[in-house]
Amino acid sequence: MLTVIARRVPLTRLVLSRGYTSSLKEGSVAQSKGFSKKEKAYEDEYARKHEAELLRKLKAEIEAKKEELARLQEKHDEVNSKQ
């Protein structure tokens, strides 16, 4: 029967009609409690991993700046000792 309807209705109208359905069953998986808990768990896990990666990068930057500061301090001390 769908093929008969699809033959009679142009494709553009068939596609547009899909977006305007009012069935409560559509998206019921996304509205279920189990799905939302699982989705939240995945989002939380991603956020934790992302924040851990950012922290690791920031700590590496801090260590690099400390080393640069130590080198600059040594140069400063050498210049002051020559004077």
FIKOLZA-1660 file (N, C-alpha, C; in steps of 0.1 Angstrom, whole numbers, plus 5000, padded with zeros to 4 digits):
% residues 83
   i   px   py   pz ch aa at
   1 5008 4988 5000  A  M  N
   1 5000 5000 5000  A  M CA
   1 5009 5013 5000  A  M  C
   2 5020 5012 5007  A  L  N
   2 5029 5024 5007  A  L CA
   2 5034 5027 4993  A  L  C
   3 5037 5016 4985  A  T  N
   3 5042 5019 4972  A  T CA
   3 5031 5026 4963  A  T  C
   4 5019 5022 4966  A  V  N
   4 5008 5029 4958  A  V CA
   4 5007 5043 4962  A  V  C
   5 5008 5046 4975  A  I  N
   5 5008 5060 4980  A  I CA
   5 5020 5068 4975  A  I  C
   6 5031 5062 4975  A  A  N
   6 5043 5068 4971  A  A CA
   6 5043 5071 4956  A  A  C
   7 5036 5063 4948  A  R  N
   7 5035 5066 4934  A  R CA
   7 5025 5078 4931  A  R  C
   8 5016 5079 4939  A  R  N
   8 5006 5090 4937  A  R CA
   8 5010 5103 4943  A  R  C
   9 5018 5103 4953  A  V  N
   9 5023 5115 4960  A  V CA
   9 5037 5118 4955  A  V  C
  10 5039 5131 4951  A  P  N
  10 5053 5134 4947  A  P CA
  10 5063 5132 4959  A  P  C
  11 5075 5130 4956  A  L  N
  11 5085 5127 4967  A  L CA
  11 5087 5138 4976  A  L  C
  12 5086 5151 4972  A  T  N
  12 5088 5162 4981  A  T CA
  12 5077 5163 4991  A  T  C
  13 5065 5160 4988  A  R  N
  13 5054 5160 4997  A  R CA
  13 5055 5149 5007  A  R  C
  14 5060 5137 5002  A  L  N
  14 5062 5126 5011  A  L CA
  14 5072 5129 5021  A  L  C
  15 5083 5135 5017  A  V  N
  15 5094 5138 5027  A  V CA
  15 5089 5149 5037  A  V  C
  16 5083 5159 5032  A  L  N
  16 5078 5169 5041  A  L CA
  16 5068 5164 5051  A  L  C
  17 5060 5155 5047  A  S  N
  17 5049 5150 5056  A  S CA
  17 5055 5142 5068  A  S  C
  18 5067 5137 5066  A  R  N
  18 5073 5130 5077  A  R CA
  18 5076 5139 5089  A  R  C
  19 5080 5151 5087  A  G  N
  19 5084 5160 5098  A  G CA
  19 5072 5165 5106  A  G  C
  20 5060 5163 5101  A  Y  N
  20 5048 5168 5108  A  Y CA
  20 5039 5158 5114  A  Y  C
  21 5045 5146 5117  A  T  N
  21 5037 5136 5123  A  T CA
  21 5035 5139 5138  A  T  C
  22 5024 5135 5144  A  S  N
  22 5022 5138 5158  A  S CA
  22 5021 5125 5166  A  S  C
  23 5028 5114 5161  A  S  N
  23 5027 5102 5168  A  S CA
  23 5036 5103 5181  A  S  C
  24 5030 5098 5192  A  L  N
  24 5037 5098 5205  A  L CA
  24 5048 5087 5205  A  L  C
  25 5047 5077 5197  A  K  N
  25 5057 5066 5197  A  K CA
  25 5071 5071 5191  A  K  C
  26 5071 5081 5183  A  E  N
  26 5083 5085 5177  A  E CA
  26 5092 5092 5188  A  E  C
  27 5104 5088 5189  A  G  N
  27 5113 5094 5199  A  G CA
  27 5111 5088 5212  A  G  C
  28 5103 5078 5214  A  S  N
  28 5100 5072 5227  A  S CA
  28 5113 5067 5233  A  S  C
  29 5122 5062 5225  A  V  N
  29 5135 5057 5231  A  V CA
  29 5143 5068 5237  A  V  C
  30 5143 5080 5231  A  A  N
  30 5150 5091 5236  A  A CA
  30 5144 5096 5249  A  A  C
  31 5131 5094 5251  A  Q  N
  31 5124 5099 5263  A  Q CA
  31 5124 5089 5274  A  Q  C
  32 5129 5077 5272  A  S  N
  32 5128 5067 5283  A  S CA
  32 5139 5070 5293  A  S  C
  33 5137 5067 5305  A  K  N
  33 5146 5070 5316  A  K CA
  33 5159 5063 5314  A  K  C
  34 5159 5050 5310  A  G  N
  34 5171 5043 5308  A  G CA
  34 5180 5049 5298  A  G  C
  35 5175 5053 5287  A  F  N
  35 5182 5060 5277  A  F CA
  35 5189 5073 5282  A  F  C
  36 5181 5081 5289  A  S  N
  36 5186 5094 5293  A  S CA
  36 5197 5092 5304  A  S  C
  37 5196 5082 5312  A  K  N
  37 5207 5079 5322  A  K CA
  37 5219 5074 5315  A  K  C
  38 5218 5066 5305  A  K  N
  38 5229 5061 5297  A  K CA
  38 5236 5072 5289  A  K  C
  39 5228 5081 5283  A  E  N
  39 5233 5092 5276  A  E CA
  39 5240 5102 5285  A  E  C
  40 5235 5104 5297  A  K  N
  40 5241 5113 5306  A  K CA
  40 5254 5107 5311  A  K  C
  41 5255 5094 5313  A  A  N
  41 5267 5087 5317  A  A CA
  41 5278 5089 5307  A  A  C
  42 5274 5087 5294  A  Y  N
  42 5284 5089 5283  A  Y CA
  42 5289 5104 5282  A  Y  C
  43 5279 5113 5284  A  E  N
  43 5283 5127 5284  A  E CA
  43 5293 5130 5296  A  E  C
  44 5289 5125 5307  A  D  N
  44 5298 5128 5319  A  D CA
  44 5312 5122 5317  A  D  C
  45 5312 5110 5312  A  E  N
  45 5325 5103 5309  A  E CA
  45 5333 5111 5299  A  E  C
  46 5327 5116 5289  A  Y  N
  46 5334 5124 5279  A  Y CA
  46 5339 5137 5285  A  Y  C
  47 5331 5144 5294  A  A  N
  47 5335 5156 5300  A  A CA
  47 5347 5154 5309  A  A  C
  48 5347 5143 5317  A  R  N
  48 5358 5139 5326  A  R CA
  48 5371 5137 5318  A  R  C
  49 5370 5130 5307  A  K  N
  49 5381 5127 5299  A  K CA
  49 5387 5140 5293  A  K  C
  50 5378 5148 5288  A  H  N
  50 5382 5161 5282  A  H CA
  50 5388 5170 5292  A  H  C
  51 5383 5171 5304  A  E  N
  51 5389 5179 5314  A  E CA
  51 5402 5174 5319  A  E  C
  52 5403 5161 5320  A  A  N
  52 5416 5155 5323  A  A CA
  52 5427 5158 5313  A  A  C
  53 5423 5157 5300  A  E  N
  53 5432 5161 5290  A  E CA
  53 5437 5175 5290  A  E  C
  54 5427 5184 5293  A  L  N
  54 5430 5198 5294  A  L CA
  54 5440 5201 5306  A  L  C
  55 5437 5194 5317  A  L  N
  55 5446 5195 5329  A  L CA
  55 5460 5190 5326  A  L  C
  56 5461 5179 5319  A  R  N
  56 5474 5174 5315  A  R CA
  56 5482 5184 5307  A  R  C
  57 5475 5190 5297  A  K  N
  57 5481 5200 5289  A  K CA
  57 5486 5212 5297  A  K  C
  58 5477 5217 5306  A  L  N
  58 5480 5228 5314  A  L CA
  58 5492 5225 5323  A  L  C
  59 5493 5214 5329  A  K  N
  59 5504 5210 5337  A  K CA
  59 5517 5209 5329  A  K  C
  60 5516 5204 5317  A  A  N
  60 5528 5204 5309  A  A CA
  60 5533 5218 5305  A  A  C
  61 5523 5227 5303  A  E  N
  61 5527 5241 5300  A  E CA
  61 5533 5248 5312  A  E  C
  62 5528 5245 5324  A  I  N
  62 5533 5251 5336  A  I CA
  62 5547 5246 5338  A  I  C
  63 5550 5233 5336  A  E  N
  63 5564 5228 5338  A  E CA
  63 5573 5234 5328  A  E  C
  64 5568 5236 5315  A  A  N
  64 5577 5243 5305  A  A CA
  64 5580 5257 5309  A  A  C
  65 5570 5264 5314  A  K  N
  65 5572 5278 5319  A  K CA
  65 5582 5278 5331  A  K  C
  66 5581 5269 5340  A  K  N
  66 5590 5268 5351  A  K CA
  66 5604 5266 5346  A  K  C
  67 5606 5257 5337  A  E  N
  67 5620 5255 5331  A  E CA
  67 5625 5268 5324  A  E  C
  68 5616 5275 5317  A  E  N
  68 5620 5287 5310  A  E CA
  68 5624 5298 5320  A  E  C
  69 5616 5298 5331  A  L  N
  69 5619 5308 5342  A  L CA
  69 5632 5305 5348  A  L  C
  70 5635 5292 5351  A  A  N
  70 5648 5288 5357  A  A CA
  70 5659 5292 5347  A  A  C
  71 5658 5290 5334  A  R  N
  71 5669 5294 5325  A  R CA
  71 5671 5309 5325  A  R  C
  72 5660 5316 5325  A  L  N
  72 5661 5331 5325  A  L CA
  72 5667 5336 5338  A  L  C
  73 5664 5330 5349  A  Q  N
  73 5669 5333 5362  A  Q CA
  73 5685 5331 5362  A  Q  C
  74 5689 5320 5356  A  E  N
  74 5703 5317 5355  A  E CA
  74 5710 5327 5347  A  E  C
  75 5704 5331 5335  A  K  N
  75 5710 5341 5327  A  K CA
  75 5711 5354 5334  A  K  C
  76 5701 5358 5341  A  H  N
  76 5700 5370 5349  A  H CA
  76 5712 5370 5359  A  H  C
  77 5713 5359 5366  A  D  N
  77 5723 5358 5377  A  D CA
  77 5737 5359 5370  A  D  C
  78 5739 5353 5359  A  E  N
  78 5752 5354 5352  A  E CA
  78 5756 5368 5348  A  E  C
  79 5746 5375 5343  A  V  N
  79 5748 5389 5339  A  V CA
  79 5751 5398 5351  A  V  C
  80 5744 5396 5362  A  N  N
  80 5746 5403 5374  A  N CA
  80 5760 5400 5381  A  N  C
  81 5764 5387 5379  A  S  N
  81 5777 5384 5385  A  S CA
  81 5789 5390 5378  A  S  C
  82 5787 5392 5365  A  K  N
  82 5798 5398 5357  A  K CA
  82 5800 5413 5360  A  K  C
  83 5789 5419 5364  A  Q  N
  83 5790 5434 5367  A  Q CA
  83 5797 5436 5380  A  Q  C
% end
